[in-house]
């Protein structure tokens, strides 16, 4: 070989070394070939595809069952350690009772608050309607009095004119 394998301090080879190694490679080696992978997710034949589907159809329920079993075992173990003695069971029951009583009291308080709010709004609406009715009645009565007074005045004027006309015709 004509080139030496000396390298620079950075671990790089000289240009002549690179040329000689590339010259030694066969001509077809630069093209990329599809690699045969054993971990391919897509089987190549229909038989392998059907086998894969059948295997998955069996493994999914088995895995789900194992997971469910582990969850049940974990829950039962947790409950068994939590309620191992009668005293701990009674303590937990009292705790649940307190939480239930607190929730009930909160609900009752909310119901009372809502009820008083609805009653107050209803009372305010009723008072507003009664006030409007009174105002409308007063306004109507005032208008009726004014119309009656105007009518009486006008009728008095008309009466006096008619009397004058009648007396003027009688006199003539």
C-alpha positions in Angstrom: 0.0 0.0 0.0 1.2 3.5 -0.8 -0.4 5.3 2.1 0.5 5.3 5.7 -2.0 4.9 8.5 -0.7 7.9 10.4 -3.4 10.1 12.0 -3.6 13.6 13.3 -3.9 14.4 17.0 -7.7 14.8 16.7 -8.1 11.2 15.5 -8.6 12.1 11.8 -6.8 10.4 9.0 -5.1 12.2 6.2 -6.7 12.7 2.8 -4.6 10.1 1.2 -5.8 7.5 3.7 -9.4 8.4 3.1 -9.0 8.0 -0.6 -7.4 4.6 -0.3 -10.1 3.2 1.9 -12.8 4.4 -0.3 -11.0 2.9 -3.3 -11.0 -0.5 -1.7 -14.8 -0.7 -1.3 -16.7 -2.6 -4.0 -18.8 -0.4 -6.4 -22.2 -1.6 -5.2 -21.6 -1.1 -1.5 -22.6 2.6 -1.4 -26.3 1.7 -2.3 -28.4 1.0 0.8 -30.0 -2.4 0.9 -33.2 -3.1 2.8 -32.2 -4.7 6.1 -34.1 -7.8 7.1 -35.3 -7.1 10.6 -36.4 -9.8 12.9 -38.3 -7.3 15.1 -40.6 -6.2 12.2 -44.1 -5.4 13.4 -45.6 -6.4 10.1 -45.3 -10.1 9.2 -44.5 -10.8 5.6 -47.0 -13.6 4.7 -50.7 -13.9 5.4 -50.2 -16.9 7.5 -47.8 -15.0 9.8 -50.4 -12.1 9.9 -53.2 -14.5 10.9 -50.9 -16.1 13.5 -50.0 -12.7 14.9 -53.7 -11.7 15.2 -54.6 -15.0 16.9 -51.8 -14.6 19.3 -52.9 -11.0 20.1 -56.5 -12.2 20.5 -55.3 -14.6 23.2 -52.7 -12.4 24.9 -54.9 -9.3 25.4 -57.5 -10.9 27.6 -54.9 -12.9 29.5 -52.9 -9.6 30.2 -56.1 -7.8 31.2 -57.1 -10.6 33.5 -53.6 -10.6 35.1 -53.8 -6.9 35.6 -57.3 -7.1 37.1 -56.1 -9.9 39.5 -53.1 -7.8 40.6 -55.4 -4.8 41.3 -57.9 -6.9 43.3 -55.0 -8.5 45.3 -53.5 -5.1 46.0 -56.9 -3.7 47.2 -57.6 -6.7 49.4 -54.2 -6.5 50.9 -54.7 -2.8 51.6 -58.0 -3.4 53.2 -56.8 -6.3 55.2 -53.9 -4.3 56.7 -56.2 -1.3 57.3 -58.9 -3.3 59.0 -56.8 -5.9 60.7 -58.2 -5.2 64.2 -61.7 -4.3 65.4 -60.4 -1.0 66.8 -59.1 0.1 63.4 -62.3 -1.0 61.7 -64.4 1.0 64.3 -62.0 4.0 63.8 -62.5 3.9 60.1 -66.3 3.6 60.4 -66.4 6.6 62.7 -64.3 8.5 60.2 -66.7 7.7 57.4 -69.6 8.6 59.7 -68.1 12.0 60.4 -67.5 12.6 56.7 -71.1 11.7 56.0 -72.4 14.0 58.7 -70.2 16.8 57.4 -71.6 16.3 53.9 -75.1 16.2 55.2 -74.7 19.4 57.2 -73.1 21.1 54.2 -76.0 20.1 52.0 -78.6 21.2 54.5 -76.8 24.6 54.9 -76.8 25.0 51.1 -80.6 24.1 51.0 -81.4 26.6 53.7 -79.4 29.3 52.0 -81.0 28.7 48.7 -84.5 28.6 50.3 -84.0 32.0 52.0 -82.6 33.5 48.8 -85.6 32.3 46.8 -88.0 33.5 49.5 -86.3 36.9 49.6 -86.5 37.3 45.8 -90.1 36.3 45.8 -90.9 38.8 48.6 -89.1 41.5 46.7 -91.0 40.7 43.5 -94.3 40.6 45.3 -93.7 44.0 46.9 -92.6 45.5 43.6 -95.8 44.2 41.9 -98.0 45.5 44.7 -96.3 48.9 44.6 -96.8 49.1 40.8 -100.5 48.1 41.2 -101.0 50.9 43.9 -99.3 53.4 41.7 -101.3 52.4 38.6 -104.6 52.5 40.7 -103.8 56.0 42.0 -102.8 57.2 38.6 -106.1 55.8 37.1 -108.2 57.3 39.9 -106.6 60.7 39.3 -107.2 60.5 35.6 -110.8 59.5 36.2 -111.3 62.5 38.5 -109.7 64.9 36.1 -111.8 63.6 33.2 -115.0 63.7 35.3 -114.2 67.3 36.4 -113.4 68.3 32.8 -116.6 66.6 31.7 -118.7 68.4 34.3 -117.1 71.8 33.3 -117.7 71.1 29.7 -121.3 69.9 30.4 -121.9 73.1 32.4 -120.6 75.2 29.6 -122.7 73.3 27.0 -125.8 73.5 29.3 -125.4 77.2 29.7 -125.0 77.7 25.9 -128.0 75.5 25.2 -130.1 77.5 27.7 -129.0 80.8 26.1 -129.9 79.4 22.7 -133.3 78.2 23.9 -134.0 81.5 25.6 -132.9 83.4 22.6 -135.3 81.4 20.4 -138.1 81.7 22.8 -137.6 85.4 23.1 -137.5 85.8 19.3 
